[in-house]
Amino acid sequence: MTEATQRTSDSGVSIWLDDLSRSRIESGSLQDLIANKNVVGVTTNPSIFQKALSQVGPYDEQLKELGKVDVETAVRELTTTDVRNATDIFREIAEKTDFVDGRVSIEVDPRLAHETEATEKQAVELWEKVNRPNAMIKIPATLEGLPAITATLAKGISVNVTLIFSLERYEQVIDAYIEGIAQAAANGHDLKHIGSVASFFVSRVDTAVDKLLEANGSDEAKALEGKAAVANARLAYELFEKKFASDPRWAELAAKGAKVQRPLWASTGTKNPAYSDCKYVDELVAPHIVNTMPEKTLNALADHGNGAPSIEGTYEESHAIINKLAELGINLKDVTDKLEADGVAAFIKSWDSVLADVQSGIDRVNA
């Protein structure tokens, strides 16, 4: 293990890889990251699968076996096969950590982001298709996604809640989680192996807010560049601590074996070259955190990251940063609402590309 990734892990952060492909699995790359860089889980999304499935070659053998199936079926078979194989690689870690880590996430069709019942139905289908206890089903934290999150958890299915940008929505996600676990208990499910993370997106907040600060042009605005995303995430951690400590339902559920829904920092690759390439890792270190990283960020952390605790004692400063943004006329809720809408749209665009690429593959191997 590298010194920095080990220090990050020792500080309470679970390092997950934000990438998956057939070639990564078959080449041994994934196993190498587990062995040498403290990787204990994997997340996927439509953009990741778009990149993986656009490759000519790795998926041809399975496409030949599938024959002339419809493209939706082919995509489902290809992606769930990769996730199933990855969960098998992480099974030992899952068992050693009582299924806290060793998780591999797969997302529902992003076109269903505003359809509650269809999301819930597909979450069940994906869970049954992967058929591994250390899988997680990703459901976006849209208003329509919230009841689907509760309903999916109530069935004993582990959930990765994705595309969270605002504190307001994050609080709703925690409430949806606690209600889902309460329903799972009422339905007779063993709570010990139901896992959940709340994927709170980070760097995209700075990208959006920095543009507004640059447009403002004042010295006060300039001083706030690169600070909004970390402040927003740190206040999410403050909310995490408060909610699970104060909700009377949670103490009862925890006594039955339920695990807290950990905050997961997503979108942690640094977009602005003026900022540290470890910024959204090193500035967000605390116990009970998951940080899912693209390999470039993971390598940067391993090479020169800090990994020391960096959230404790920052809440007052973080609140002050958000308040200063408001004084400059930057409404963070407007920013995060747009980021959520843009995030859903971007994943739908990637999914459309997945369908097109896989259809090309079907046509090629059956020519």
Secondary structure, DSSP 8 states (H G I E B T S, - for coil): --HHHHHHHHTTEEEEES---HHHHHHTHHHHHHHHS-EEEE---HHHHHHHHTSSSTTHHHHHHH-S--HHHHHHHHHHHHHHHHHHHTHHHHHHTTTSSSEEEEE--GGGTT-HHHHHHHHHHHHHHH--TTEEEEEE-STTHHHHHHHHHHTT--EEEEEE--HHHHHHHHHHHHHHHHHHHHTT--GGG--EEEEEE-HHHHHHHHHHHHHH--HHHHTTTTTHHHHHHHHHHHHHHHHHHH-HHHHHHHHTT----EEEEE--S---TTS-TTHHHHTT--TTEEEEE-HHHHHHHHHH------STT-HHHHHHHHHHHHHTT--HHHHHHHHHHHHHHHHHHHHHHHHHHHHHHHHHHT-
